[in-house]
């Protein structure tokens, strides 16, 4: 039991997590005793301060001499986790900022609770990103999941919100059960919950346990496929996105999904990519082929079903499913002597995806508050009613569609080049083809803004936080297209496959 003790010196390495949970507890108490006459935007500003402080502490931990392992190697402070944490915190910070003064009582009755529930949800994602053990990984995943269920269900008076929350809870519970069942097979094979030791046990026990390894992999893939909304495990996403309030939808689309990808990357690479299965390397081939097929299914399903959508939230849901496929591609391409930049390609596109989607949801909130609905026709004539907002949306759409020169374009280009480098030509060609299909529905929104007369007589009011968020996301998306190599080189300088992602058995 001595090894499981957490010493005072170790708490310094956990300061980001301690700061975030401490902020959440403090804000819950402030909200409890704060007079009802005081605006709950104060809770939002304090939540944002907590997010910024946590991000600063994570930045201070970047690029350590070697990974720091706590609690018998079950929790790691490394640059894989640190970079993912910064993405999660940035996404949550933008969601909180664009919500300030913009959310209505009829949409989220308990505004204070909304702000401080985002913090433990983000903490769950941070725990997932740093987990080196099945136990801590599952605890972080459930913390993220349970708080997400509560956020979706906050508008108890809305039938769509209740329906979405119920579907999310039921499907989320099933996916968690599948993940736990898959983990139980791994524990049965290895006799340990440490990922590094499980990876070694899979190699040594390959001949005896090969069928169980396949069963475990497919159970885990189905469970994690739900978390990232990848087809065919995507059916919950459109209804949940439509039923939840728009800032909660933005959180699910970006932060929750990023945490799911962090699990996939860490777990499948530690268990399968780095292990030498020798003559039985067929399992390694099958794992990454299956991930490729899942990526292809998500790209095709998301892009083609999005063509028929008239509701903007449902369109963004299917766009998110397609983007889940794009993000799966660098994971599924494995690595070789000529291609070892999987993580930098993945991270670059994940950052671009974050700003593209949060910017799109910020503009949707502006339109939704003006028109009272979420239909794409609400964007009609937006250029004539709010020209600056329309221009910001155009820049965001250009990045979503992958038009030069934007972050979305270079993100896809680097992923495609990596795919071709590993000779998965069919996957690269499919990514190009489905990206072309996406032009139709993305530019349908632009067509509404510029080439349709306004169906709404009311002027569009642009709350300052929403306007700033939309333009910030638009500018960052374009800037990433002008300086892609700077970002990629920084990621590759900080991150090391063997040092930060690999968990050694001990």
Secondary structure as UniProt FT lines:
FT   HELIX           2..4
FT   HELIX           8..11
FT   HELIX           12..14
FT   HELIX           15..33
FT   TURN            36..37
FT   HELIX           41..60
FT   STRAND          68..70
FT   TURN            71..74
FT   STRAND          75..77
FT   HELIX           79..99
FT   TURN            100..102
FT   TURN            105..107
FT   HELIX           111..130
FT   HELIX           134..152
FT   TURN            156..157
FT   HELIX           159..190
FT   HELIX           195..204
FT   HELIX           206..227
FT   TURN            228..229
FT   TURN            231..232
FT   HELIX           235..243
FT   HELIX           246..251
FT   HELIX           252..256
FT   HELIX           257..268
FT   HELIX           269..273
FT   HELIX           278..280
FT   HELIX           282..306
FT   TURN            307..308
FT   HELIX           312..332
FT   TURN            337..338
FT   HELIX           342..371
FT   HELIX           376..379
FT   TURN            380..381
FT   HELIX           382..385
FT   HELIX           387..401
FT   HELIX           407..421
FT   TURN            422..423
FT   HELIX           425..451
FT   HELIX           464..482
FT   HELIX           484..494
FT   HELIX           497..501
//
